[in-house]
Amino acid sequence: MSNKIFRSIITTAALVLLASFVIIIGVLYGYFTQVIEKQLREELDIAAAAVEEQGGEYIKRLHTGAVTVADGSIRPDGGSIRLTLISSTGEVIYDTKSDAQTMENHIDRREIRDAMNGGYGMSRRYSSTLTQKTIYCAKMLKDGSFLRISTESASVPALVLGMIQPMIFVAVIAVILSAVLAHRMAKRIVTPLNELNLDTPLENNETYPEISPLLTRIDVQHKKIERQIRELQRKNDELQQITESMNEALVMLDVNGCVLGINSAARQLFEVDNSCIGSDFLTVDRNPEFNRRIMNAFAGSNETFNLQKHGREYKVDISRVESGENLAGILLLAFDVTEQAETEKMRREFTANITHELKTPLTAISGYAELIANGMVEGEDDLRNFGGRIYREAGRLAALVNDILTLSNLDEAERATEGEAVPIGSTEPIELSRAIYAVEQRLEQVARQANVTISHETKPVVIEGVSRLIDELIYNLASNAIRYNRPGGTVTLQCGTNDEGHPFLAVADTGIGIAPEEQGKVFERFYRVDKSRSKARGGTGLGLAIVKHAALYHHATLDLSSELGVGTTITVTFPIQQDEPFA
């Protein structure tokens, strides 16, 4: 700003100086012309007096360089002064500069006519004889003749050329002074403006009252902008808090495919930090399929696909964000659907397993019934045999359906929200030793048939739970221990309190054991360690799955310890007290 003011002052000073020179030259030219005319008239009066006294001899003597005037004194030649003696008829009698014989008649010259009429005549014109601008002054003598005096008139260019040196000197001095003064003036003007606090423009505004309206408007606009900035900051903070608290990965791209924003879930998913903001999305993920779908979104089509990353499955939604008819950017959302995918996979497997498990007894029942209906069974013994098979398959089918219903109820209880009622059963105090003893009595015959000894080692301990679920938990653990035992093996049912004061129950067997790589799978639905053995011994394949979900329902933990060929121990540890009611 100071440079602009400086240039303006210098330019103004230069223009003023130039205008001053023009005016001065004009004034001097007019002044010099007046002075010359006055001098010419004075010289003409002197010369006229001399001519009237001495005649034409006076003019002739001008060539010698000195003349005697009327008072007898000797005067030097006028140099540029030209005298012309003209007769009353206009003929040139004598001229100090030119040959009178070659000169034309002057009776029509303006200065001659004016002298004829008024005694004196004055004119300025271009002389064809002298080929220059000349001032003429004529006087009528007593004998009717005319004496004319003339001199060269200095033109404006000549006057300028004559004054060029002093003008240059004055101009240089003026420019230097103007530069110094302009610098100081610009500094004095700009310094108070630079010292203005635009955050509070109305404070300390005594220097330039003229700009008070401007500063008032600046203050109003400043406050308005501050309010807008605070509002934008508040909305940005809210948006950031929302996006940062999202479980879904969120990435915002501009129209050039550069990252505008990325939340914590997305940073964790793509293993980047905030330094990627402002960079192309390729710096975030170089997956060609990913970037191809982003390009498709830019072209006008929203994209949805599944992405495998870090051992988890994500559903990615890429959508266009438009402002009016123009593209504003791209919004990328990634949902973790690993659990959903696993649940869907389990559902499909569960459905397939149920179909298979139900089909087997139903096929057997249908086959045996068809044989009986077609009269292909002869004798009461065969009929009784086939009836017994139908009964056993029906019992197996009923047990499978019962287990499926139990698991379904447990699944609903796990997914239920607070306040939803699930038909599982009411909680009550349960004496674990009594529950174990009841199961032992029911399985005693089964154990005997399998040549397995079942016993118990219990201490009194009470828990809060659903009696039916606890009974099924113990029964499935014990029956599984019998089913996967060896002839002459043992099954021991235990309960009591551990060293930390937690109630527990445990089922230990001396059976075939479970391989380490299979120990994490035995609680899955329809998973069997030895499928051929389990088929021979019966079972639905849902027993340990029911145990797992029943334990979760009671906020208990499961611990499995097993060694191939030695046996397996499964321990269920309950909380000391129930901090929240069962679902």
MARZA-928724 format. One record per residue (C-alpha): residue in one letter; x, y, z. Coordinates in steps of 0.001 Angstrom, whole numbers, plus 524288, in hexadecimal, padded with zeros to 5 digits. Each point is the difference from the previous one (the first is absolute). Layout:
// MARZA-928724
AXYZ/...
//
This chain:
// MARZA-928724
M800008000080000/S80B008096E80365/N806597FD9B7F2AA/K7F342803557F93C/I7FEB280C92807CD/F80E41803207FD32/R7FE107FE197F164/S7F3A58083C8004C/I806D280B3E806DF/I80BC27FF667F6DD/T7F7257FF997F414/T7F81480B7D80508/A80C4B807BF802F0/A8056F7FD367F26C/L7F35A804347F97F/V7FF6280C558083E/L80E31802FF7FCC3/L7FDA57FE057F17C/A7F3D28087880059/S8079880A6480768/F80A927FFF77F5A7/V7F5CF8018E7F54B/I7F94480B188072C/I80CED806A880316/I804707FEF57F1E3/G7F3058056C7FB5D/V8009D80B42809A6/L80E51802DB7FCC7/Y7FD3E7FF897F189/G7F511809F08016E/Y80839808548092B/F80BEA7FFBE7F72F/T7F78B803847F45F/Q7FA9780BD58072D/V80D928041480456/I805387FE997F22F/E7F4AE807EC7FA96/K8026280AAD80A07/Q80E748001B7FD12/L7FD79800337F17C/R7F71F80BB78016C/E80A1C8072580836/E80A867FC9E7F631/L7F718804407F4F5/D7FDC280D5D80656/I80E908020E80170/A802C37FB877F226/A7F4E6808677FA98/A8057780C09806CD/A80D687FD0D7FA5D/V7FABE7FDDC7F259/E7F83180CA08006E/E80C358072E80472/Q80A417F93D7F7BD/G7F8237FA4E7F4EC/G802F37F31E7F96E/E80E558014780337/Y7FCE67FB2F80D91/I7FB277F2F47FB36/K80B9B7FE977F6E1/R80964801DC80B3F/L7F9EB7F44F80721/H8088C7F71D7F7A6/T80C18805E38061F/G7FC317FAB080D50/A7FD2380CD4806FD/V7F68E80B097FE30/T7FE0A80DB9805CE/V7F2908022C8057A/A7F89B80CC28012E/D80672803B580CC7/G80D787FEC57F98A/S803F87F379806DE/I805917F4437F8E7/R7F8487F30F80155/P8045D7F27E7FBA7/D7F9467F8D87F51C/G7F3977F97F80466/G804877F2B67FB25/S7F3327F9307FD7E/I7F8F780D077FE9E/R7FBB4802D37F21B/L7FC6E80D9F7FB14/T7F8868026C7F39D/L7FD3C80D607FA13/I7F39F7FFEF7F7CF/S7FAB380B047F7A2/S7F24F8054180131/T7FC497F7AE7F430/G804F97F38980639/E80CB87FE897F885/V80BA87FB7D8080D/I80A4D80ABF7FFFD/Y809EB7F8ED8086B/D801177F3B280878/T80ADC7FC4A80939/K7FEDB7F1737FD4B/S7FBAE7FEAF7F1D8/D80184806617F2B1/A7F56080A357FEDC/Q7FF4E7FE497F135/T7FB867F20180139/M7F5B38027B80A57/E7F1AD8012D7FC7F/N7F71F80B57802F2/H7FC4E800D180E76/I7F4668090F7FF65/D7F6AB7F4C8802F6/R807907FB1880BBB/R7F7EC8008480C57/E809A4807C18080C/I800EE80A297F4F6/R7F147801787FEFF/D7FED18015180EC1/A80AE680A4480016/M7F963807377F4F4/N7F37B80078807D8/G80519801C480DC9/G80E37803B57FF25/Y8049D7F2A58050E/G7FDEE7F23A7FB31/M8038E7F2E3805EC/S7FEFD7F2597FA4F/R805C77F2478011D/R801337F7217F440/Y808867F6C77F86D/S809A08073A7F7BC/S801EC7FA1F7F27D/T80C218083E7FE8A/L8062E7FB7980CA3/T7F8F17F2E28000A/Q7FCBC8012980E80/K7F5D98059C80965/T8026980E78801FC/I7FA4480B4C80812/Y7FE1180C847F863/C7FDF980DB08055E/A7FDFB80B8F7F691/K7FF3280ED480204/M7FBB880A6D7F690/L80A2C80AC37FEA4/K7FD2D80E537FE2B/D8027C7FF837F149/G7F5E47F5267FE5B/S809DF7F5217FEC7/F8008A7F47A80929/L80AAC7FABD80884/R7FE6E7F1B7803CD/I807AB7F8AB80A09/S7FF6E7F12580170/T806A07F4EB80735/E7FF387F1708003F/S7F5F27FA7C80956/A804827F4A38083C/S7F7087F43D7FDF1/V7FB597F73D80ADD/P8093D7F4EF7FBFD/A80B288098D7FFC7/L7FC0A8050B80D51/V7FF4E7F20780518/L80D347FCB27FA43/G8058C80BE48062C/M7FA9B7FC1A80D4F/I802747F13D7FEE7/Q80BD07FF87808D7/P7FA158076E80B73/M7F3417F8A17FDEE/I807147F2F4800F6/F806EB8045980C3C/V7F36D804B780632/A7F9117F3787FBCE/V80A767F7468062F/I7FF828079080CB0/A7F1287FFA07FFD1/V7FFB87F1607FD7C/I8098B7FD3A80B06/L7F8868086A8097D/S7F3217FA347FB6B/A805447F234801DB/V80491802D580DC6/L7F38F80700803BB/A7F7957F5BB7F92C/H806D87F51180772/R7FDF8806C580CF1/M7F200803997FCC0/A7FCC27F22E7FB89/K805E67FA9F80C6C/R7F8558099080854/I7F3717FC627F8D5/V802007F15480026/T8058B7FE1F80DBC/P7F3458032E8073C/L7F88D7F74F7F685/N809707F4CA80243/E7FEB7801BF80E8B/L7F1327FE977FF81/N7FB177F3E880716/L7F5EE7FA497F6AE/D7FB337F6D380AA2/T7FB6F80C408072C/P8000280A537F524/L7F80980A07807A9/E80A188010680AD9/N80A5F80ACE7FF19/N7FA48805907F394/E8035C80E42801FA/T80A50800DF7F53D/Y7F6DE7FFBF7F448/P7F20180367803A8/E7FCC07FFB57F17D/I8010E7F1347FFA1/S7F71E7FDDB80BBF/P7F4817FB907F769/L808E17F6297F972/L805387FB0980CF8/T7F2237FEFE80533/R7FC417F75D7F480/I80C677F80780200/D7FC6F7FE3A80E57/V7F23E7FB7E7FC85/Q8051A7F6A17F5A9/H80A877FB2980946/K7F6167FCC380A81/K7F7457F95F7F5FC/I80B5B7F7E67FAF7/E803C67FC6980DFA/R7F2387FB238029C/Q8001E7F82F7F366/I80D557FA578031F/R7FB9A7FC0E80DA7/E7F3CB7F9B57FA5D/L807E27F8DC7F5A4/Q809D37FBB780A42/R7F5107FB11808AD/K7F9E87F8617F4D7/N80D557FADA7FC08/D802BB7FBA480DF5/E7F2C67F959800A5/L802627F94E7F307/Q80D957FBE18043F/Q7FAE77FA9E80CD5/I7F56A7F8887F8DA/T809327FA807F5BB/E80A957FCC7809E2/S7F6527F89580880/M7FAF17F8287F45C/N803267F1A47FF68/E7FF1E800D67F148/A80BB3804707F82C/L7FD3380D257F96E/V80827806767F559/M7FC2380C8C7F8EA/L805FD8030B7F2B3/D7FF8480C967F825/V7FD26800F17F16C/N80E4C7FD1F7FD09/G800407F37E807EE/C807E9805F980B1A/V7FCF47FCFB80E3A/L7F81E80AB8806B1/G7FDD37F8CA80CC0/I802017F2AD80627/N7FB1F7FB1480D25/S8070F7F784809E1/A7F9607F36F7FB86/A804828027A7F20C/R80DCB803788046B/Q800837F33280766/L7FA4C7F85F7F4A3/F8096A805697F5D9/E80B658017A809A5/V8025F80E717FD3C/D8000D80CB2807B0/N7FAF180DB67FD8D/S80BAA803147F74B/C7F86F7F9DB7F4C4/I7F64780B5880019/G801CB807D57F38E/S8066D7F48F7F8F2/D7FA677F70F7F5A5/F7F8837F42E804F7/L80A807F7627F9E5/T80890803B580B92/V7F5AE7F9FA808ED/D7FD547F3667F89B/R806117FB517F353/N7F64D7F5017FDC3/P7FD038011E7F154/E7F2367FABB801C7/F7FD6B80A0780AA6/N804C580B3E7F798/R7F8A47FAF17F417/R7F34A800B480788/I8034480DCA80490/M801D3803EA7F1C7/N7F2CD7F9E27FCFC/A7FA058085D80AC7/F8061280C1F7F9F2/A7FA227FBD67F301/G7F26E7FFE0805EF/S7FD167F2AB80601/N7FFC17FCE380E77/E807CC7F3FF80394/T7FDFD7F59180A74/F809277F47A801E8/N806417F78180A61/L80E36801B2803F0/Q808B87F65E80728/K80A0C806E080870/H807BB7FC1680C0E/G7F8A07F32E800D3/R7F2D9806E1800E9/E7F54B802987F63F/Y7FAFA80DB47FCF8/K7F49A804CC7F7F5/V8047580C117F8AD/D7F64C80A197FAFF/I8054080A837F6C0/S7F64E80AFE7FD61/R8003280CB67F85F/V7FD9680CAB80752/E7F9AB80A4E7F76A/S7FD7780E6F801F5/G7F4FB803837F6F2/E803ED7FA5C7F2F2/N80E868003D802E5/L8085C7F5648060B/A804CF8041C80D7C/G807C47F3CF8036C/I7FFAF7F1A28036F/L7FBF27F9DF80CF7/L805D47F2C880373/L7FA3B7F7D280B09/A805417F2D18045A/F7F7B77F7AB8091F/D805EE7F4CE807A5/V7F7187F48D7FC8E/T808F27F541804C7/E7F6947FB9080A9D/Q7F492800EF7F6BA/A807357F8217F5CD/E803DB7F5DC80A05/T7F2237FF938052B/E7FACF7FE6A7F23D/K809E87F5477FD7F/M7FC407F95680CBF/R7F1A88015C7FC7E/R802247F98E7F2E6/E808217F53E8061C/F7F61B7FE7F80B00/T7F4E97FF037F63E/A807717F6087F7FE/N8037E7F83A80C27/I7F21E8006A8052D/T7FB077FB827F2D9/H809AB7F4E380018/E7FDB07FC2680E20/L7F13E800727FE99/K800447F8C27F32F/T8070E7F43E805A6/P7F6087FC0780A89/L7F4A5804277F769/T805067F7707F4FD/A8019D7F48D80954/I7F285801F5805DF/S7F9FA8016E7F27E/G806FC7F3BA7FB17/Y7FC4C7F78280B6E/A7F1FC8050A7FFA6/E7FF1E7FD3A7F165/L804AA7F218801FF/I7F5C67FDD680A7E/A7F54E806907F7DC/N803137F79C7F431/G7FF237F36D80813/M80E0D7FCB67FDB7/V8025E7FD9280E7B/E7FC677F25780407/G7FE727FB6E80DCE/E7FE938071480CBC/D80E8A7FFDA802B5/D80335807347F358/L7F4D28095C8025F/R804B98029780DAF/N80DCE801E87FAD8/F7FBDD809D67F5BC/G7F70F806C5809C4/G80B608013B80956/R80873805EF7F55B/I7F54F809A77FCBD/Y7FEF08038080E5E/R80E9B8023180178/E800BC8086B7F3A2/A7F42D807AE80493/G80684801F880D1D/R80C5A8047A7F926/L7F7CD8094F7F7C0/A7F90A8053680C00/A80D0280237806FD/L80543807417F410/V7F402808AC7FF44/N800C68029C80E8D/D80E61803D47FEEB/I7FD0F808CB7F469/L7F51F806CB80777/T808E6801B580BC7/L80AB6805FE7F7B3/S7F62E808B77F926/N7FAFD8051680D11/L80DEB80260804A4/D80342807457F37D/E7F417808BA801BD/A803BF8028580E1E/E80DCA804137FBE3/R7FABE8094A7F59B/A7F5268055E80886/T800F380E1380468/E7FCAB804E880D85/G7F17E7FECF802ED/E7FD577F5497F60C/A7FA587F36A8057B/V805C87F30E7FB69/P7F9837F314803EF/I80BE67F9D78066E/G7FB437FE8D80DFA/S800A28070980CF1/T80C638009E80834/E800B37F99D80D22/P80A137FB21809CF/I805C37F3257FB36/E807AA7F67F8084E/L80A117FACD7F644/S802AB7F3828079E/R7F1A37FC3F7FF3F/A7FF6B8032A7F18A/I80BFB7F79B7FD9C/Y7FA5F7F4C1807E0/A7F349800867F82B/V807517FF517F316/E8086B7F5018051E/Q7F4077F80480329/R7FA57802047F255/L80C847FC267F928/E803827F47D808B9/Q7F9867F6437F6D5/V806458062B7F3F8/A80D427FF5280680/R7FE377F1F3803B4/Q7FC827FC6C7F209/A80C4A806C87FB5D/N808357F92F80A5F/V8036380D2F8060E/T7FFFE8032980E81/I7F97880CE9803A4/S802348063080D60/H7FFCF80D2C806B2/E808B480840808E0/T7F7E080B608049B/K7FFDB80A8F80A48/P7F3FE8082780341/V7FF5D80C3A7F791/V7F46E808407FBA6/I7FEC0808417F3A9/E7F53F808687FA20/G7FB657FA897F317/V7F5D37F9927F797/S7FE447F23F8050D/R7FCA77FA2D7F2B4/L80C1C805BE7F97D/I809217FBB880AF6/D7FA5A7F2497FF30/E8021E7FF887F13A/L80DC18056C801AD/I803C67F553809AB/Y7F8D87F5617F86E/N80683803527F301/L80D838009E80615/A7FE1C7F30080707/S7F9A17F8EB7F481/N80AC3804E77F6F2/A80A367FAF5809B1/I7F97D7F2B87FFEC/R7FE4A7FFBA7F12C/Y80E38802FE7FD14/N8059D7F76580AC0/R806637F2CF7FEF0/P7FB157F3238059D/G803957FF8F80E4E/G801CA80EB88008E/T7FAEE8095880A43/V7F84780CA280053/T800E5808B580BFB/L7F65F80B1E802BA/Q8055280A9D808F2/C7FB4080CBA805FF/G804448097480A98/T806F880CF980195/N80D6F8031A7FA25/D80AF380756806C0/E7FA5E80D107FBAD/G7F29E7FD1A805A6/H7F9387FD677F304/P7F6257F4C77FF40/F803BE7F5C07F5E1/L7FC0C7F2F67FA7B/A808DF7F6C97F884/V7FE927F3747F84B/A80C307F7AD7FE8F/D801497F3A57F7F5/T80A677F63E7FC23/G7FBA47FF637F1E1/I8064F801B87F2C4/G803D280E3180237/I7FFC880B647F679/A80B348041B7F733/P8053480DD4802A1/E7FC0F804D17F268/E7F1F07FB9980262/Q7FE178051480DD7/G7FB4980D497FB36/K7F5B27F9C27F738/V7F9397F639808F2/F7F60A80A1380484/E7FB93802B87F210/R7F2F17FAB47FBA1/F8003D7F2577F9F2/Y80EAD7FEF0801AF/R804817F268803B1/V80DAE7FBDF803EB/D7FDBA7F1FE7FB67/K7F46E7FFF67F6DC/S7FFAE7F15C7FE14/R800377FD8280EAE/S7F59480A45802B5/K7F71B7FA347F5C2/A801447F2CB8064D/R7FD538055480D70/G7F552809927FC28/G7FF9C80E8280317/T7FB5480BCA7F890/G80CCB807587FEFE/L7FA0580BA180749/G803157FC4280DF9/L80C6D807F0801EB/A7FA1B80B657F856/I7F4D680018809E6/V80A2B7FF7780AED/K806FD80BE67FA3E/H7F3BE808507FE96/A7FA887FBE580D41/A80CD5804118065D/L7FF9E80D1E7F8D7/Y7F2068020A8046E/H8047B7FE6C80E29/H80C0B8089C7FDE4/A8089B7F42A80281/T80CD77FC667F9A5/L804087F31B7F9D9/D80D3F7F9C280167/L803F17F3C17F875/S80BC07F7A280356/S802667F3F77F7BE/E80A9F7F6837FBD1/L7FED07F5A67F588/G7FEB57F27C805CB/V7FF678053280DEC/G7F3108070F80151/T7F90D80D068007E/T7FBB28093080ACF/I7F64D80B117FD71/T7FE2D80A0080AEC/V7F500809FB800E9/T8031980B6C80911/F7F4E4808B68049A/P800DB80DF8804FC/I7FFE68022F80EAF/Q7F387807B67FEBA/Q7F77E8041E7F4CC/D801E380E837FD82/E7F509800777F632/P7F3DB7F7987FDE6/F7FFFF7F5697F5B7/A7F9E38036B7F30D/
//
